[in-house]
Amino acid sequence: MSAALQHDPEDQQPNRTTKVSSKNQITLPVAALTAAHVKAGDVLRVTVVGDGVLRLVRQEDAVLALIGSAPGLSAATNLEELRNEWEK
């Protein structure tokens, strides 16, 4: 097992366990979700790290990530004028 996959004995995280159901479903402990800031509706990407090790990573919404990335764009665009053009 590589060093990246070994459990650190100094790690004071509480033991959080879950069981895989016959339908391959799991329930994630609320304490783990809270600590990771994961909430209902979040989309999680699953990556296999190793034998028996999965990593869940919140999938960011690409559209939301772009919001605010072009400062001044909306200020330079007259939205009312564009909307009026649609009605013509």
VORO-906315 format. One record per residue: z, x, y of N, C-alpha, C in turn; residue number from 1. Coordinates in steps of 0.2 Angstrom, whole numbers, plus 2048, in hexadecimal, padded with zeros to 3 digits. Example, Ala and Ser with C-alpha at 12.3 -4.5 7.8 and 13.67 -1.06 7.14 Angstrom:
// VORO-906315
<pt n_pz="827" n_px="842" n_py="7E4" ca_pz="827" ca_px="83E" ca_py="7EA" c_pz="827" c_px="842" c_py="7F0" num="1"/>
<pt n_pz="823" n_px="840" n_py="7F5" ca_pz="824" ca_px="844" ca_py="7FB" c_pz="827" c_px="840" c_py="800" num="2"/>
This chain:
// VORO-906315
<pt n_pz="800" n_px="804" n_py="7FA" ca_pz="800" ca_px="800" ca_py="800" c_pz="800" c_px="804" c_py="806" num="1"/>
<pt n_pz="7FC" n_px="803" n_py="80B" ca_pz="7FB" ca_px="807" ca_py="811" c_pz="801" c_px="806" c_py="815" num="2"/>
<pt n_pz="803" n_px="80A" n_py="81A" ca_pz="808" ca_px="80A" ca_py="81F" c_pz="808" c_px="803" c_py="823" num="3"/>
<pt n_pz="802" n_px="801" n_py="824" ca_pz="801" ca_px="7FB" ca_py="829" c_pz="803" c_px="7F5" c_py="825" num="4"/>
<pt n_pz="803" n_px="7F5" n_py="81F" ca_pz="805" ca_px="7EF" ca_py="81B" c_pz="80C" c_px="7EF" c_py="818" num="5"/>
<pt n_pz="810" n_px="7F5" n_py="819" ca_pz="817" ca_px="7F5" ca_py="817" c_pz="81B" c_px="7F1" c_py="81B" num="6"/>
<pt n_pz="821" n_px="7EE" n_py="818" ca_pz="826" ca_px="7EB" ca_py="81C" c_pz="82B" c_px="7F0" c_py="81F" num="7"/>
<pt n_pz="82C" n_px="7F0" n_py="826" ca_pz="830" ca_px="7F4" ca_py="829" c_pz="837" c_px="7F2" c_py="828" num="8"/>
<pt n_pz="83C" n_px="7F6" n_py="825" ca_pz="843" ca_px="7F4" ca_py="823" c_pz="847" c_px="7F3" c_py="82A" num="9"/>
<pt n_pz="845" n_px="7F6" n_py="82F" ca_pz="848" ca_px="7F5" ca_py="835" c_pz="846" c_px="7EE" c_py="839" num="10"/>
<pt n_pz="841" n_px="7EB" n_py="836" ca_pz="83F" ca_px="7E4" ca_py="839" c_pz="844" c_px="7DF" c_py="838" num="11"/>
<pt n_pz="846" n_px="7DC" n_py="83D" ca_pz="84C" ca_px="7D7" ca_py="83D" c_pz="849" c_px="7D0" c_py="83D" num="12"/>
<pt n_pz="843" n_px="7CF" n_py="83B" ca_pz="840" ca_px="7C8" ca_py="83B" c_pz="843" c_px="7C4" c_py="835" num="13"/>
<pt n_pz="845" n_px="7BE" n_py="837" ca_pz="848" ca_px="7BA" ca_py="831" c_pz="842" c_px="7B9" c_py="82C" num="14"/>
<pt n_pz="845" n_px="7B8" n_py="826" ca_pz="840" ca_px="7B7" ca_py="820" c_pz="83E" c_px="7B0" c_py="821" num="15"/>
<pt n_pz="837" n_px="7AF" n_py="821" ca_pz="834" ca_px="7A9" ca_py="822" c_pz="82F" c_px="7A8" c_py="81C" num="16"/>
<pt n_pz="830" n_px="7A3" n_py="818" ca_pz="82C" ca_px="7A2" ca_py="812" c_pz="828" c_px="79C" c_py="812" num="17"/>
<pt n_pz="823" n_px="79B" n_py="80E" ca_pz="820" ca_px="795" ca_py="80D" c_pz="81C" c_px="795" c_py="806" num="18"/>
<pt n_pz="81B" n_px="790" n_py="803" ca_pz="818" ca_px="78F" ca_py="7FD" c_pz="811" c_px="78C" c_py="7FD" num="19"/>
<pt n_pz="80C" n_px="78F" n_py="7F9" ca_pz="805" ca_px="78D" ca_py="7F9" c_pz="805" c_px="787" c_py="7F5" num="20"/>
<pt n_pz="802" n_px="781" n_py="7F7" ca_pz="802" ca_px="77B" ca_py="7F3" c_pz="7FD" c_px="77B" c_py="7EE" num="21"/>
<pt n_pz="7FC" n_px="776" n_py="7EA" ca_pz="7F7" ca_px="776" ca_py="7E5" c_pz="7F0" c_px="775" c_py="7E8" num="22"/>
<pt n_pz="7F0" n_px="772" n_py="7EF" ca_pz="7EA" ca_px="772" ca_py="7F3" c_pz="7E9" c_px="778" c_py="7F7" num="23"/>
<pt n_pz="7EC" n_px="77D" n_py="7F6" ca_pz="7EB" ca_px="783" ca_py="7FA" c_pz="7EE" c_px="782" c_py="801" num="24"/>
<pt n_pz="7F2" n_px="77E" n_py="802" ca_pz="7F5" ca_px="77D" ca_py="809" c_pz="7FC" c_px="780" c_py="80A" num="25"/>
<pt n_pz="7FD" n_px="782" n_py="810" ca_pz="804" ca_px="785" ca_py="811" c_pz="806" c_px="782" c_py="818" num="26"/>
<pt n_pz="80D" n_px="781" n_py="818" ca_pz="810" ca_px="77F" ca_py="81E" c_pz="814" c_px="785" c_py="821" num="27"/>
<pt n_pz="812" n_px="787" n_py="828" ca_pz="814" ca_px="78D" ca_py="82B" c_pz="81B" c_px="78B" c_py="82E" num="28"/>
<pt n_pz="820" n_px="78F" n_py="82D" ca_pz="827" ca_px="78E" ca_py="830" c_pz="826" c_px="78D" c_py="838" num="29"/>
<pt n_pz="82A" n_px="788" n_py="83A" ca_pz="82A" ca_px="787" ca_py="841" c_pz="82C" c_px="78D" c_py="845" num="30"/>
<pt n_pz="831" n_px="791" n_py="843" ca_pz="834" ca_px="797" ca_py="846" c_pz="82E" c_px="79C" c_py="847" num="31"/>
<pt n_pz="82A" n_px="79D" n_py="842" ca_pz="825" ca_px="7A1" ca_py="842" c_pz="81F" c_px="79F" c_py="847" num="32"/>
<pt n_pz="81E" n_px="799" n_py="847" ca_pz="819" ca_px="796" ca_py="84C" c_pz="81B" c_px="797" c_py="853" num="33"/>
<pt n_pz="822" n_px="795" n_py="854" ca_pz="825" ca_px="796" ca_py="85B" c_pz="824" c_px="79D" c_py="85D" num="34"/>
<pt n_pz="826" n_px="7A2" n_py="859" ca_pz="826" ca_px="7A9" ca_py="85A" c_pz="820" c_px="7AC" c_py="85C" num="35"/>
<pt n_pz="81A" n_px="7A9" n_py="859" ca_pz="814" ca_px="7AB" ca_py="85A" c_pz="810" c_px="7A7" c_py="85F" num="36"/>
<pt n_pz="813" n_px="7A2" n_py="862" ca_pz="811" ca_px="79E" ca_py="867" c_pz="80A" c_px="79A" c_py="865" num="37"/>
<pt n_pz="80B" n_px="798" n_py="85E" ca_pz="805" ca_px="794" ca_py="85B" c_pz="808" c_px="78D" c_py="85C" num="38"/>
<pt n_pz="803" n_px="788" n_py="85E" ca_pz="805" ca_px="781" ca_py="85E" c_pz="800" c_px="77D" c_py="85B" num="39"/>
<pt n_pz="802" n_px="776" n_py="85A" ca_pz="7FD" ca_px="772" ca_py="857" c_pz="7F7" c_px="772" c_py="85A" num="40"/>
<pt n_pz="7F1" n_px="772" n_py="856" ca_pz="7EB" ca_px="771" ca_py="859" c_pz="7E7" c_px="778" c_py="85A" num="41"/>
<pt n_pz="7EB" n_px="77E" n_py="85A" ca_pz="7E9" ca_px="784" ca_py="85A" c_pz="7E4" c_px="786" c_py="854" num="42"/>
<pt n_pz="7DF" n_px="789" n_py="855" ca_pz="7DB" ca_px="78B" ca_py="84F" c_pz="7DC" c_px="792" c_py="84D" num="43"/>
<pt n_pz="7DE" n_px="793" n_py="847" ca_pz="7E0" ca_px="79A" ca_py="844" c_pz="7DA" c_px="79D" c_py="840" num="44"/>
<pt n_pz="7D9" n_px="7A3" n_py="841" ca_pz="7D4" ca_px="7A7" ca_py="83D" c_pz="7D8" c_px="7AA" c_py="838" num="45"/>
<pt n_pz="7D6" n_px="7AA" n_py="832" ca_pz="7D9" ca_px="7AD" ca_py="82C" c_pz="7D6" c_px="7B3" c_py="82A" num="46"/>
<pt n_pz="7D9" n_px="7B9" n_py="829" ca_pz="7D6" ca_px="7BF" ca_py="827" c_pz="7DA" c_px="7C2" c_py="821" num="47"/>
<pt n_pz="7D7" n_px="7C4" n_py="81C" ca_pz="7DA" ca_px="7C7" ca_py="816" c_pz="7DC" c_px="7CE" c_py="818" num="48"/>
<pt n_pz="7E2" n_px="7D0" n_py="818" ca_pz="7E4" ca_px="7D7" ca_py="81A" c_pz="7E5" c_px="7DB" c_py="813" num="49"/>
<pt n_pz="7E7" n_px="7D8" n_py="80E" ca_pz="7E8" ca_px="7DC" ca_py="808" c_pz="7EA" c_px="7D7" c_py="802" num="50"/>
<pt n_pz="7EC" n_px="7D9" n_py="7FD" ca_pz="7EE" ca_px="7D5" ca_py="7F7" c_pz="7F4" c_px="7D1" c_py="7F9" num="51"/>
<pt n_pz="7F4" n_px="7CB" n_py="7FA" ca_pz="7F9" ca_px="7C7" ca_py="7FB" c_pz="7FB" c_px="7C7" c_py="803" num="52"/>
<pt n_pz="7F7" n_px="7CA" n_py="807" ca_pz="7F8" ca_px="7CA" ca_py="80E" c_pz="7F3" c_px="7C7" c_py="812" num="53"/>
<pt n_pz="7F5" n_px="7C2" n_py="816" ca_pz="7F0" ca_px="7BE" ca_py="81A" c_pz="7F2" c_px="7BF" c_py="822" num="54"/>
<pt n_pz="7EE" n_px="7BF" n_py="826" ca_pz="7EF" ca_px="7C0" ca_py="82D" c_pz="7EC" c_px="7B9" c_py="831" num="55"/>
<pt n_pz="7F0" n_px="7B6" n_py="834" ca_pz="7EE" ca_px="7B0" ca_py="838" c_pz="7EE" c_px="7B2" c_py="83F" num="56"/>
<pt n_pz="7E8" n_px="7B1" n_py="843" ca_pz="7E7" ca_px="7B3" ca_py="84A" c_pz="7E4" c_px="7AD" c_py="84D" num="57"/>
<pt n_pz="7E8" n_px="7AB" n_py="853" ca_pz="7E5" ca_px="7A5" ca_py="857" c_pz="7DE" c_px="7A6" c_py="859" num="58"/>
<pt n_pz="7DA" n_px="7A2" n_py="858" ca_pz="7D3" ca_px="7A3" ca_py="85A" c_pz="7D2" c_px="7A0" c_py="861" num="59"/>
<pt n_pz="7D1" n_px="7A4" n_py="866" ca_pz="7D0" ca_px="7A2" ca_py="86D" c_pz="7CA" c_px="79E" c_py="86E" num="60"/>
<pt n_pz="7CA" n_px="799" n_py="872" ca_pz="7C4" ca_px="795" ca_py="874" c_pz="7C0" c_px="799" c_py="879" num="61"/>
<pt n_pz="7BA" n_px="79B" n_py="877" ca_pz="7B5" ca_px="79F" ca_py="87B" c_pz="7B4" c_px="79C" c_py="882" num="62"/>
<pt n_pz="7B3" n_px="795" n_py="882" ca_pz="7B2" ca_px="792" ca_py="889" c_pz="7B8" c_px="793" c_py="88D" num="63"/>
<pt n_pz="7BE" n_px="792" n_py="88B" ca_pz="7C4" ca_px="793" ca_py="88F" c_pz="7C5" c_px="79A" c_py="891" num="64"/>
<pt n_pz="7C3" n_px="79F" n_py="88D" ca_pz="7C4" ca_px="7A6" ca_py="88F" c_pz="7C0" c_px="7A8" c_py="894" num="65"/>
<pt n_pz="7BA" n_px="7A4" n_py="895" ca_pz="7B5" ca_px="7A5" ca_py="89B" c_pz="7B8" c_px="7A2" c_py="8A2" num="66"/>
<pt n_pz="7BC" n_px="79E" n_py="8A1" ca_pz="7BE" ca_px="79A" ca_py="8A8" c_pz="7C2" c_px="79F" c_py="8AC" num="67"/>
<pt n_pz="7BF" n_px="7A0" n_py="8B2" ca_pz="7C2" ca_px="7A4" ca_py="8B7" c_pz="7BF" c_px="7AB" c_py="8B7" num="68"/>
<pt n_pz="7BA" n_px="7AC" n_py="8B2" ca_pz="7B7" ca_px="7B3" ca_py="8B1" c_pz="7B2" c_px="7B5" c_py="8B7" num="69"/>
<pt n_pz="7B0" n_px="7B0" n_py="8BA" ca_pz="7AB" ca_px="7B1" ca_py="8C0" c_pz="7AE" c_px="7AE" c_py="8C6" num="70"/>
<pt n_pz="7B3" n_px="7B2" n_py="8C9" ca_pz="7B6" ca_px="7AF" ca_py="8CF" c_pz="7B1" c_px="7AE" c_py="8D5" num="71"/>
<pt n_pz="7B2" n_px="7A9" n_py="8D8" ca_pz="7AD" ca_px="7A7" ca_py="8DE" c_pz="7A7" c_px="7A3" c_py="8DC" num="72"/>
<pt n_pz="7A6" n_px="7A2" n_py="8D5" ca_pz="7A0" ca_px="79F" ca_py="8D3" c_pz="7A0" c_px="797" c_py="8D5" num="73"/>
<pt n_pz="7A6" n_px="794" n_py="8D4" ca_pz="7A6" ca_px="78D" ca_py="8D6" c_pz="7A7" c_px="78C" c_py="8DD" num="74"/>
<pt n_pz="7AA" n_px="791" n_py="8E1" ca_pz="7AA" ca_px="790" ca_py="8E8" c_pz="7A3" c_px="791" c_py="8EB" num="75"/>
<pt n_pz="79F" n_px="795" n_py="8E8" ca_pz="798" ca_px="796" ca_py="8EB" c_pz="793" c_px="790" c_py="8E9" num="76"/>
<pt n_pz="795" n_px="78C" n_py="8E4" ca_pz="791" ca_px="787" ca_py="8E2" c_pz="794" c_px="780" c_py="8E4" num="77"/>
<pt n_pz="78F" n_px="77C" n_py="8E8" ca_pz="791" ca_px="776" ca_py="8EA" c_pz="790" c_px="771" c_py="8E5" num="78"/>
<pt n_pz="796" n_px="76F" n_py="8E1" ca_pz="796" ca_px="76B" ca_py="8DB" c_pz="793" c_px="764" c_py="8DD" num="79"/>
<pt n_pz="795" n_px="761" n_py="8E3" ca_pz="794" ca_px="75A" ca_py="8E5" c_pz="78C" c_px="75A" c_py="8E6" num="80"/>
<pt n_pz="789" n_px="75F" n_py="8E9" ca_pz="782" ca_px="75F" ca_py="8EA" c_pz="77E" c_px="75F" c_py="8E3" num="81"/>
<pt n_pz="781" n_px="763" n_py="8DE" ca_pz="77E" ca_px="763" ca_py="8D8" c_pz="77E" c_px="75C" c_py="8D4" num="82"/>
<pt n_pz="784" n_px="759" n_py="8D5" ca_pz="785" ca_px="753" ca_py="8D2" c_pz="780" c_px="74E" c_py="8D5" num="83"/>
<pt n_pz="77F" n_px="74E" n_py="8DB" ca_pz="77B" ca_px="749" ca_py="8DF" c_pz="774" c_px="74A" c_py="8DC" num="84"/>
<pt n_pz="772" n_px="750" n_py="8DB" ca_pz="76B" ca_px="752" ca_py="8D8" c_pz="76A" c_px="74E" c_py="8D1" num="85"/>
<pt n_pz="76F" n_px="74E" n_py="8CD" ca_pz="76E" ca_px="74B" ca_py="8C7" c_pz="76C" c_px="743" c_py="8C7" num="86"/>
<pt n_pz="76F" n_px="740" n_py="8CD" ca_pz="76E" ca_px="739" ca_py="8CD" c_pz="767" c_px="737" c_py="8D0" num="87"/>
<pt n_pz="763" n_px="73C" n_py="8D3" ca_pz="75C" ca_px="73B" ca_py="8D5" c_pz="757" c_px="73A" c_py="8D0" num="88"/>
